[in-house]
Amino acid sequence: MTPASKPWLAGIAVLASVAILGLYLPGMRVLFLLAKPLATLAVIALALRVHCDEPRYRRAIVAGLLLGLAGDVLLMLDGETAFMAGLGSFLLGHLAYLHGYRQRAPLFAVAWPFVLYALLAGVVLAWLWPSLPPGLRLPVLAYVAVLAAMAAQAAAVWWRRRDAATACAAIGGACFLGSDAILAIDRFALPFVAAQALLLALYWTAQALIASSVQAPPVR
């Protein structure tokens, strides 16, 4: 993290906290509806402001963040149609991230992250599968495959480069997988009170780290 990014990270943390409080405080859902997209807009601003020597990478990351913003709004709406549209928006966002990570290293340049994330995704899917509505099984399977590939490629890039920018992307990918796993478990298998707070905290941590990954590597 660079010094210039710290005020933006603080702002993201404040907006994220307000959004989460809006979900749990009686009669304050309007805070959630306002602060949720604002937090993601602040993440996008962070990605646009940090110094970057890889414009194609930045464009891919910003495209993914914009698709995430659309997904944020869609998932705030009720109904299966809105959920499917939000899922599709985030799937395209993960493909944009994956495209960005391919600018830094070839796909499958390191095998072990793909094996690890395939195993993790398989465990979560095996648990959720009996609880998934039949009409959602194939879309969820496709989404999980793309999400796991995105996180694995981020880890592979970090393994190759070992710098702060790629570490941000790798940790962000892991946080995204954790956030979406909690979302799916809460929605389809085992609802619990703290789920929204946990998944949103992980979600904005993931997005902020991915946005921070556009930073230029230090001069050696």
N, C-alpha and C positions, 0 to 999 in steps of 0.2 A: 504494500500500500504506500502511495506517495503522500507527502504532506498536503498537497493540493486536493487530494481526494477525501481527506478526513472530514471537512465540513459536510460534504455530500453524504458520506457514510453516516454521520450523526443525524442529518436530516432524514435519511431513509429509516434509521432506527426509530426516530420519533414518530414518523408517519405510520410505520408498521405497528408500533405499540398502540397508537390511537385506533387503528383499524381493528386490532385484536380486542381492545377494550370495548369497542363498539359492538362487537359480537356478544359479549358477556354481560354488559351493563343493561339492565331493563330499560326499554324505551329509547336506547341510544344507537339503534342500528344505522341511523343516518351517518354517524361517524365512520362506520365501516364502509358504507357506500361511497363516501367522499374520499376517505383516506386510502382505501385500497388502490384505486387507479393512480392516485397522486404519488404513492410510494413507488410504484413501478415507473411512473414518469420521471421521478427523481433518479432511479437506477439508469434509465435511458440517458438522462442528462450527464450522469457520471461517465458513462461509456463514451459520450461525445466530447467530454472535456479533458480526459486524461491524455497525456502525450502518447502518440502511437506512430511507429514507423512502418506499420503494415496496414495500409488503407483497405485492402480487400478483406483482411481479417476483421477490422472494425465494422465494415459494412455488413458482414455476415452476422456478427454479434448483435449489432443494432437491429437488424431485420428480425432476429430471434426474439429480442426484447420487445419489439413492437407487436409481434405475434403473441407474445406472452401477455401484453397489455390487453389485446383483444380477447384472449382467453380469460383474463381476470374479469372483464365485464360480462362475458357470456356466462361464466360460472356463478355470477351473482344473481342470474335469472333463474326462475323456477322451471322445472319440467325436463323431461328426458331429451327433447330436441335441443334445448340450450346446452345441456350437459354434453351431448354429442358434438355440437358445434365448438364448444370450448375445448373438448378433447382434441378435435381436429386442428384447432388453432395452435395448441401447444405441441402437437405432433409436428406440424410444419416448423414451429419454432425450434424444436430439437434438431430437425433436419438442417435448419440454417446454422445452428451451432456446430453440427457435425461437419458441414461444409467449411466453416471457419477453421475448425481444428485440422482439417485436411490441408489447409494452407501451411501449417507448421510441421506436419509429418504425414507420410503416406498412410492410408487406411490400413489397419492391421500391421503397422510397423513393429509392434510389440504384441505378442500373443496373450500373455498372462492376464491383462486387464479384461480382455473379452471373455476368457474362460471364467474368471471370477464373477463378472457381472452377469454372465449367462446363468451361472449357478444361483446367484442371489435372486435374479428375476424368476427363475424356475421355481424356487422355493415359495416366493410370494404368490406366484400364479397358481401353484398347486393348492395352496391354502384357500385362495379366493375362488377358484374355478367353480366349485359346487354352489357358491352363493351368487355367482354372476347371472343376470338374466340372459337367456339364450341369445337374444338380439344384440347383446353387448360383448359377447365373448370374442368374436373375431376383431372388432375395433380395439378392444382392450389389449388383445394379444399383439396386434400391430403396434399399438402405442408403446407397450412395454418393451418390445424388441427395439424400436427406434430410440427410446429413452436409454436403455442399457447400452446400445451401441454408442450413443453420444457420450455417456459417462465413461465408457471404456476407452474411447478414442482420446478423451481429455486426459485420462490417466496415462495412456501410451505416449502422448506428446510430452507430458511431464517427465516420464521415465527417460525419454530421449534427451530433453533439454535441461531439466533440473534447474529452472530459474523461478523467480517469484511469480511472473505472469502465468506460466503454465501450471504452477502449483495452485493458483487461484482458480483456474478453470477446472483442474482435477478435483479439488475439494468441493467446488460448486456443483459439479456433476454428481458427486456422491450425495450432497445435501438434497439435490433435486430428486434423486431416486428415493431417498428417505422420506421426503415430503409427499411424493405421490403414493408411496406405499402406505403411509398413514391415511391419506385421503381415501384410498381404495378400501383399506381395512375398516375405516370408520363408516364408509358409505354402504359397503356390501357384506361385511362379515361380523365386526365386533364394534359397534358404536361406543364411544366413551367421551366424557365431558371435555377432557383436555385436548382432544384431537385437533380441533380447529386452531388452537393456540400453537400447538407443536408444529403442525404442518405449515402454517403461515410463517412462523419464525424460521423454519428451515427453508421455505420457499424464497423469502426475501434475502436470506443469507446466501442461497445459491445464486440468485439473480445478481446480487451486488458483487459477489466474487467473480462471476462470469463477466460482468461489466468491467471489473478491475483488471481482468486478464488481457485487455487490449493495451495495457501500459507497455511502453518500450522497455526492453531488457537493459540492465545497467551496462555502461561502457566499461570494457575490460582492458 
